[in-house]
Amino acid sequence: MIRVHFTAGDLLRTRFAAAPAPLVELGLALATLQGRDVIFDGWRRNAAATLPRAARPLLQLAPPAGTGPMFLDPLSDGIDDGLDEVMSSPVALVHTELRRICSSGQPITPWIRGLDERDRGAWQVLREAVPAAHLALVEPWWSRAVRSFRGEVAWRGRLLAEQGLQAALASLHPSLHWQEATLEVHVPKTASLRLNGKGLTLLPSAFWTGRPLFGIHSDGSALMVYSALTPVPLIDDEGTADPLVELLGRTRAGVLALAVAQRSTGELARELGVSAASVSVHARTLRSAGLLVSERNGKSVRHSVTPLGDLLLAGAAG
């Protein structure tokens, strides 16, 4: 059993990640490729047929349990910056993580030994394998993964508002149960995790259906990766008409969807490719409709979705 010990400060600092993480999803996609979940049978057949030779060494680092080395899946916003983080992984972290996965049953292959010894050729193989694997396993499904993430966060936000944090966390997976202020994960291994006042960051994955996995978020908080309600094989292809876009317009719908995780006016403008003035106009309309709230933080204005906006997004996501 894994026990996650919360203080009052940890409960106050528990929140969702701002967006899905491409390399985390890649690591879990590699694990799922080797798994047996029937939901992913069709995806697995397609992935096995399209995975290029250059990407296949990564299977040596990705056990079906989803517990691959943590240096392989940093919480990056994109592939390029994530790959830079992978390639600059501290020597001590690489040693520790490779020993951990091999002591858990992964074979010690010549390539893994080369990574451990910082062999230039082995690391060049890794540099080529990561983008090749992402292109084959994750990128074709990325729009579905983003829709899964947004729908998940909207649904959990509504559950949080209606039933509280305890119910929202306990419902993330059948193995989770509360014992006073301790969240227990009923799994064969034994571990104890103290959050030390930094809280817990929640990251739903559209490529994973296994038990929750734990790591460290870039801000120092603990990270819990869990399976989203709707994995990628269960999300329909996007039709030609997006009901939310038809209702609100493309830019306004984009503002609302991105504001599930609080964004500043400037961040929204950059992500949507429009001017800050345009975002401000659309945000004012959304506020008037009760779908968005805005608050000033220093020199910036930050926007977030209201419970009514969550309901609208969840309905549009199906």
QUIJO-V33036 format. One record per residue. PHI is phi in whole degrees, -180 to 180 (* if undefined). Layout:
phi
PHI
PHI
This chain:
phi
*
-101
-113
-108
-94
-105
-101
-60
-65
-65
-63
-70
-101
-78
-156
-90
-62
-74
-163
-65
-107
-56
-79
-65
-64
-64
-59
-75
-64
-63
-67
-65
-58
-99
-90
-132
-64
-66
-58
-99
-57
-65
-61
-65
-63
-64
-66
-63
-77
-105
-67
-74
-57
-62
-89
-65
-56
-63
-63
-70
-103
-123
-68
-59
-74
80
-105
-69
-64
-69
-73
-83
-134
-65
-84
-97
-82
-145
-72
-63
-69
-65
-66
-60
-65
-60
-69
-105
-59
-59
-56
-63
-65
-61
-57
-63
-71
-66
-67
-65
-69
-74
-71
-93
125
-71
-62
-86
-87
-57
-68
-62
-62
-65
-61
-64
-92
60
-66
-62
-65
-64
-74
-68
-60
-64
-59
-83
-73
-62
-66
-65
-68
-63
-62
-86
-99
-113
-57
-64
-111
-64
-62
-68
-63
-66
-63
-61
-61
-64
-64
-63
-64
-64
-64
-66
-63
-67
-63
-61
-68
-87
-122
97
-64
-59
-69
-63
-77
-64
-87
-70
-162
-60
-81
-95
-147
-94
-129
58
-98
-116
-92
-103
-112
-82
-135
-63
-76
-119
-159
-132
-122
-106
-83
56
80
-93
81
-128
-99
-102
-129
-73
-118
-92
-112
-137
-128
-85
-69
-61
-119
-120
-157
-118
-75
-62
-90
95
-76
-71
-117
-118
-95
-137
-78
-67
-58
-122
-72
-57
-67
-97
-99
-67
-59
-66
-78
-75
-118
-90
-60
-70
-65
-63
-77
-108
96
-63
-68
-65
-64
-66
-59
-64
-65
-70
-77
-57
-102
-49
-131
-84
-58
-64
-63
-63
-62
-65
-71
-95
71
-128
-80
-62
-62
-65
-61
-61
-65
-67
-64
-63
-65
-66
-63
-62
-86
79
-99
-144
-122
-129
-142
-84
-130
67
-90
-108
-114
-112
-119
-146
-76
-85
-55
-65
-64
-59
-62
-65
-65
-64
-66
-68
-79
79
